[in-house]
Each structure stands twice: as structure tokens, then as C-alpha cells.
Amino acid sequence: MPGYALVVIDLQERLFAAMDAERRDDVIANTKILVSAAQRLGIPILVTEQYPRGLGRTLPELASRLEGIPVVEKTAFSCCAADGFMARVRELGADRLVLTGLETHVCVLLTALDLAAAGLGVAVAADATCSRRRESRDLGLAQARQAGVVVTSTETVVFQWLGRADTDAFREISKLLR
């Protein structure tokens, strides 16, 4: 699907363990849905890891679904400041990016703001992000919205990508949403 890309931001072992326990299962489930739908529809996926030596690698239950996708390692909070990230976005021809990951009010927010400032369309799948504290997540989403970033849900993103219900892709992917 031309134009779209999914960005999976810093869903790493040690970082994830510190997140709001009430949100963790939803974040994993919704990220898996987005990854599966993107793969089925041919939407490119970018994956980042914040300081993997200290925070670990991508969660194994996601890493197994992301095999073969190069990981952009970073120490900058915004993915856009990581070496090679924006070059990869341009190489993919992506001008509408959907963000998922950690933490909502730091790396997800700062990436969203930088992508929007670069003139790209940005959506945050709110139910596929979290922070250590619920208040921080809520503030991050509010700030993104104030900056013109679309704050949406996993299901909305998937249906937007699908566009219509009379396809094999719809029949396959809609099962993920039940």
C-alpha cells in the first residue's frame, strides 16, 4: 500500500517491564494486530530500539514476527534523530506513518512531532502505546493531538488500510480484530 508505513518504537524487554501493568497486554495484542495487518497488506514496517545494551532487545513475542526487518538502534529519543531512520522513511516512499510503542510521552511523542514537522502524515495508535504512568501517556497523546497528529485506535488504522470489506485481505485481517 503506497505511502503508509508502520513504526514500532522501542518495544524492548527491560523498558516494557517498567510500563503501566494495566496497559501492557493491550499494547502487545494491538501491536501484533498492526504488524500482521501491515505484513498482509505489504505495508513497510520500521523497528527501533532505544539503547538496546541497557534496555534489551525487542520483546521476543514481537521479534519473531519482525524477522528480517532491520532494527534502527538509537540513543536519541526521537526516531527521526537516529542514524538512517529518515533515510529509510524516504527510501520506502512513506508519507503517512502509524506509530506504536514506548513511551507515549517520550519517544513516540517526539517522533510524531518531528515527522509532522517534516510534513509527513502521522497517526499514533493510542491503544498500542503506553508509558510508565497513565498520566504521562494521556499527556503525551494530548500534546500530539494539539500538534496536529492523529490519535486513533488499532482497529481504525486497520480498517483505513483495508479500505473496503469485499476483499480476501479483509476476510483474513478482520479475524484478528475479534
C-alpha positions in Angstrom: 0.0 0.0 0.0 1.9 3.1 -1.2 2.5 5.9 1.2 1.9 4.1 4.5 4.5 2.7 7.0 4.2 1.3 10.5 6.8 2.3 13.1 7.3 0.0 16.1 9.1 2.1 18.6 11.3 0.6 21.4 9.1 -2.3 22.5 12.0 -3.7 24.4 12.3 -6.2 27.2 13.6 -4.1 30.1 11.8 -1.0 29.1 8.5 -2.8 28.7 8.7 -4.4 32.2 8.6 -0.8 33.7 5.4 0.2 31.8 1.9 0.6 33.3 1.0 -3.1 34.1 -2.7 -2.5 33.2 -1.8 -1.5 29.6 0.9 -4.0 28.7 -1.2 -6.8 27.4 -3.3 -4.4 25.2 -0.1 -2.8 23.8 1.3 -6.2 22.8 -2.0 -7.5 21.4 -2.6 -4.3 19.4 0.9 -4.1 18.1 0.7 -7.7 16.9 -2.5 -6.9 15.0 -0.9 -3.9 13.4 2.2 -5.9 12.4 0.1 -8.7 11.0 -2.1 -6.4 9.0 0.8 -4.4 7.7 2.6 -7.6 6.6 -0.5 -9.0 4.9 -1.1 -5.7 3.1 2.5 -5.1 2.1 2.9 -2.0 4.3 6.5 -1.5 5.3 7.5 -1.7 8.9 10.3 0.2 10.7 11.5 -1.0 14.1 13.6 0.9 16.6 15.4 0.0 19.8 16.5 2.6 22.4 19.9 1.8 23.8 19.5 -2.0 23.4 22.6 -2.7 25.5 20.9 -1.3 28.5 17.2 -1.8 27.7 17.3 -5.1 26.0 16.1 -6.2 22.5 12.6 -6.1 21.1 10.2 -8.3 23.0 10.6 -11.9 21.8 6.8 -12.3 21.0 7.2 -9.3 18.6 10.7 -10.0 17.4 9.6 -13.4 16.0 7.0 -11.6 13.8 9.5 -8.9 12.7 12.3 -11.3 11.5 14.2 -9.9 8.5 13.3 -6.3 9.3 16.4 -4.3 10.1 16.3 -2.6 13.6 17.4 1.0 13.9 19.3 1.3 17.1 19.2 4.7 18.7 20.1 6.8 21.7 18.1 9.9 20.6 14.5 9.9 21.9 13.0 10.9 18.5 13.4 8.2 15.9 14.0 10.9 13.4 17.3 11.8 15.0 18.6 8.2 14.8 21.1 7.5 12.1 19.4 6.1 9.0 15.8 6.4 10.2 14.7 9.3 8.0 16.7 7.9 5.0 14.7 4.6 5.4 11.4 6.5 5.6 12.3 8.3 2.3 13.5 5.1 0.7 10.2 3.5 1.4 8.3 6.4 0.0 6.3 6.6 3.2 4.4 9.9 3.8 1.8 8.5 6.2 3.3 6.8 9.3 1.5 5.0 12.0 3.3 4.8 15.4 3.1 2.2 18.1 5.4 1.7 21.1 7.1 3.1 24.1 7.0 5.5 25.8 4.0 7.5 24.6 5.1 10.8 26.1 8.8 10.5 25.1 9.9 8.5 22.1 6.5 8.1 20.5 5.6 11.8 21.0 8.9 13.3 19.9 9.0 11.1 16.8 5.4 12.1 16.0 6.3 15.8 16.4 9.4 15.5 14.2 7.6 13.6 11.5 4.8 16.1 11.4 7.3 19.0 11.3 8.8 17.2 8.3 5.5 17.5 6.5 4.5 13.8 6.9 1.1 12.5 7.9 1.3 10.9 11.4 -1.1 8.8 13.4 -0.5 7.3 16.9 -2.4 4.1 17.6 -3.2 5.1 21.2 -4.2 1.6 22.2 -0.8 0.3 21.1 1.3 2.7 23.2 2.0 3.2 26.9 4.1 4.9 29.4 5.2 4.0 32.9 2.4 6.2 34.3 -1.1 6.6 32.8 -1.0 10.4 33.3 2.2 10.6 31.2 0.6 8.6 28.4 -2.5 10.8 28.5 -0.4 14.0 28.4 1.7 12.6 25.5 -1.4 11.8 23.5 -2.9 15.2 24.2 0.3 17.0 23.2 0.4 15.0 20.0 -3.2 15.9 19.2 -2.6 19.6 19.9 0.3 19.4 17.4 -2.0 18.0 14.6 -1.0 14.4 15.0 -4.0 12.0 14.5 -4.6 10.0 17.7 -6.5 6.9 16.8 -7.0 3.2 17.5 -5.6 0.0 16.1 -8.9 -1.0 14.7 -9.4 2.3 12.9 -5.9 2.1 11.4 -6.5 -1.5 10.1 -9.9 -0.5 8.5 -8.3 2.6 7.0 -5.5 0.4 5.5 -8.1 -2.1 4.2 -10.4 0.5 2.7 -13.2 -2.0 1.8 -14.8 -5.2 3.0 -15.1 -7.2 -0.2 -11.5 -8.5 -0.3 -9.7 -11.6 0.8 -7.4 -9.3 2.9 -10.5 -8.0 4.8 -11.7 -11.6 5.4 -8.3 -12.6 6.7 -7.4 -9.5 8.7 -10.9 -8.9 10.2 -10.4 -12.2 12.2 -7.6 -10.5 14.1 -10.0 -7.9 15.4 -12.5 -10.3 17.0 
